[in-house]
Amino acid sequence: MIDKLNPGEVTVFKLISGEEIVATVVHINKDSVEIEKTIALVQQLDPQTGRPIPMILPWGNSSKDPKRISFNHILYPGVPVDRLKEAYAETFSQVIAPRQGIVVPGK
């Protein structure tokens, strides 16, 4: 598992609790990983269509302390899909950028 983790990279973690979180890896120890800028991925049903809507919510951000997760609590780490990487970057970015195309005034 350690070989799939790199400091500075955004990583998806599936936890034994069933939670799926996305975070930036800060430091890797022999038995745990320290993470920051953490969000949780959740599914909520759209009341109109009944279809699940993916949402991102803060996770563990009420504390300034480093978040360390034991490898015993991680089922697997993974590379987030591109759209999730974009949403994550937008969540923690200080810059607001257009999603696609060129912004043309008056159109």
C-alpha positions as YAML, in Angstrom:
chain: A
units: angstrom
residues:
- id: 1
  name: MET
  ca: [0.00, 0.00, 0.00]
- id: 2
  name: ILE
  ca: [2.82, 2.41, 0.85]
- id: 3
  name: ASP
  ca: [4.19, 2.17, -2.69]
- id: 4
  name: LYS
  ca: [0.96, 3.77, -4.03]
- id: 5
  name: LEU
  ca: [1.33, 6.87, -1.84]
- id: 6
  name: ASN
  ca: [3.41, 9.94, -2.63]
- id: 7
  name: PRO
  ca: [3.67, 13.13, -0.57]
- id: 8
  name: GLY
  ca: [1.97, 16.07, -2.26]
- id: 9
  name: GLU
  ca: [-0.38, 13.91, -4.33]
- id: 10
  name: VAL
  ca: [-4.15, 13.99, -4.08]
- id: 11
  name: THR
  ca: [-5.33, 10.49, -3.20]
- id: 12
  name: VAL
  ca: [-8.66, 8.72, -2.68]
- id: 13
  name: PHE
  ca: [-8.87, 6.51, 0.41]
- id: 14
  name: LYS
  ca: [-11.53, 3.88, 1.01]
- id: 15
  name: LEU
  ca: [-11.72, 3.36, 4.77]
- id: 16
  name: ILE
  ca: [-12.89, 0.28, 6.65]
- id: 17
  name: SER
  ca: [-15.79, 2.40, 7.99]
- id: 18
  name: GLY
  ca: [-17.13, 2.59, 4.42]
- id: 19
  name: GLU
  ca: [-16.18, 6.23, 4.03]
- id: 20
  name: GLU
  ca: [-14.44, 7.36, 0.89]
- id: 21
  name: ILE
  ca: [-12.26, 10.42, 1.41]
- id: 22
  name: VAL
  ca: [-9.97, 12.50, -0.78]
- id: 23
  name: ALA
  ca: [-6.90, 14.21, 0.68]
- id: 24
  name: THR
  ca: [-3.43, 15.45, -0.04]
- id: 25
  name: VAL
  ca: [-0.75, 13.12, 1.32]
- id: 26
  name: VAL
  ca: [1.64, 14.99, 3.62]
- id: 27
  name: HIS
  ca: [3.82, 12.30, 5.15]
- id: 28
  name: ILE
  ca: [4.03, 8.51, 5.09]
- id: 29
  name: ASN
  ca: [5.11, 6.50, 8.15]
- id: 30
  name: LYS
  ca: [5.61, 2.75, 8.39]
- id: 31
  name: ASP
  ca: [2.11, 2.25, 9.84]
- id: 32
  name: SER
  ca: [0.12, 5.40, 8.92]
- id: 33
  name: VAL
  ca: [-0.30, 8.27, 6.50]
- id: 34
  name: GLU
  ca: [-0.65, 11.94, 7.41]
- id: 35
  name: ILE
  ca: [-3.12, 13.86, 5.26]
- id: 36
  name: GLU
  ca: [-4.49, 17.38, 4.84]
- id: 37
  name: LYS
  ca: [-7.23, 19.21, 2.93]
- id: 38
  name: THR
  ca: [-9.61, 16.33, 3.37]
- id: 39
  name: ILE
  ca: [-13.08, 15.92, 1.88]
- id: 40
  name: ALA
  ca: [-15.58, 13.08, 2.03]
- id: 41
  name: LEU
  ca: [-17.41, 11.69, -0.98]
- id: 42
  name: VAL
  ca: [-21.09, 11.02, -0.32]
- id: 43
  name: GLN
  ca: [-24.12, 10.11, -2.41]
- id: 44
  name: GLN
  ca: [-27.44, 11.84, -1.85]
- id: 45
  name: LEU
  ca: [-30.66, 11.02, -3.68]
- id: 46
  name: ASP
  ca: [-32.07, 13.74, -5.90]
- id: 47
  name: PRO
  ca: [-35.62, 14.33, -4.60]
- id: 48
  name: GLN
  ca: [-36.93, 14.95, -8.13]
- id: 49
  name: THR
  ca: [-35.34, 12.05, -10.00]
- id: 50
  name: GLY
  ca: [-34.47, 9.60, -7.22]
- id: 51
  name: ARG
  ca: [-31.00, 9.24, -8.72]
- id: 52
  name: PRO
  ca: [-27.88, 9.47, -6.57]
- id: 53
  name: ILE
  ca: [-26.00, 12.74, -6.76]
- id: 54
  name: PRO
  ca: [-22.30, 12.72, -5.81]
- id: 55
  name: MET
  ca: [-21.39, 15.38, -3.28]
- id: 56
  name: ILE
  ca: [-18.24, 16.44, -1.47]
- id: 57
  name: LEU
  ca: [-18.28, 17.48, 2.17]
- id: 58
  name: PRO
  ca: [-15.60, 18.60, 4.63]
- id: 59
  name: TRP
  ca: [-14.05, 15.74, 6.61]
- id: 60
  name: GLY
  ca: [-12.10, 16.25, 9.81]
- id: 61
  name: ASN
  ca: [-11.49, 19.91, 9.08]
- id: 62
  name: SER
  ca: [-12.69, 21.15, 12.49]
- id: 63
  name: SER
  ca: [-9.24, 20.49, 13.97]
- id: 64
  name: LYS
  ca: [-5.91, 22.12, 13.18]
- id: 65
  name: ASP
  ca: [-4.11, 18.95, 14.27]
- id: 66
  name: PRO
  ca: [-2.59, 16.72, 11.60]
- id: 67
  name: LYS
  ca: [-4.82, 13.87, 10.50]
- id: 68
  name: ARG
  ca: [-3.10, 10.50, 10.64]
- id: 69
  name: ILE
  ca: [-4.82, 7.39, 9.40]
- id: 70
  name: SER
  ca: [-3.47, 3.97, 10.29]
- id: 71
  name: PHE
  ca: [-2.99, 1.62, 7.36]
- id: 72
  name: ASN
  ca: [-5.15, -0.81, 9.38]
- id: 73
  name: HIS
  ca: [-8.10, 1.52, 8.70]
- id: 74
  name: ILE
  ca: [-7.50, 1.91, 4.95]
- id: 75
  name: LEU
  ca: [-8.93, -0.67, 2.55]
- id: 76
  name: TYR
  ca: [-7.18, 0.87, -0.43]
- id: 77
  name: PRO
  ca: [-5.72, 4.14, -1.74]
- id: 78
  name: GLY
  ca: [-6.34, 5.21, -5.31]
- id: 79
  name: VAL
  ca: [-5.85, 7.88, -7.93]
- id: 80
  name: PRO
  ca: [-8.93, 10.12, -8.27]
- id: 81
  name: VAL
  ca: [-10.68, 10.43, -11.62]
- id: 82
  name: ASP
  ca: [-10.04, 13.69, -13.49]
- id: 83
  name: ARG
  ca: [-13.39, 15.32, -12.63]
- id: 84
  name: LEU
  ca: [-12.83, 14.61, -8.94]
- id: 85
  name: LYS
  ca: [-9.33, 16.10, -9.13]
- id: 86
  name: GLU
  ca: [-10.84, 19.25, -10.66]
- id: 87
  name: ALA
  ca: [-13.55, 19.51, -7.98]
- id: 88
  name: TYR
  ca: [-10.94, 18.97, -5.26]
- id: 89
  name: ALA
  ca: [-8.68, 21.68, -6.71]
- id: 90
  name: GLU
  ca: [-11.63, 24.08, -6.93]
- id: 91
  name: THR
  ca: [-12.55, 23.37, -3.31]
- id: 92
  name: PHE
  ca: [-9.13, 24.31, -1.97]
- id: 93
  name: SER
  ca: [-8.06, 26.87, -4.57]
- id: 94
  name: GLN
  ca: [-7.85, 30.56, -3.82]
- id: 95
  name: VAL
  ca: [-8.32, 31.26, -7.53]
- id: 96
  name: ILE
  ca: [-11.63, 30.86, -9.32]
- id: 97
  name: ALA
  ca: [-11.09, 29.66, -12.88]
- id: 98
  name: PRO
  ca: [-13.60, 29.02, -15.65]
- id: 99
  name: ARG
  ca: [-14.37, 25.34, -16.15]
- id: 100
  name: GLN
  ca: [-14.24, 25.24, -19.93]
- id: 101
  name: GLY
  ca: [-13.73, 27.40, -22.95]
- id: 102
  name: ILE
  ca: [-12.96, 31.05, -23.20]
- id: 103
  name: VAL
  ca: [-14.93, 33.69, -21.33]
- id: 104
  name: VAL
  ca: [-16.13, 36.27, -23.86]
- id: 105
  name: PRO
  ca: [-17.73, 39.45, -22.50]
- id: 106
  name: GLY
  ca: [-21.22, 40.16, -23.84]
- id: 107
  name: LYS
  ca: [-21.91, 36.64, -25.11]
...
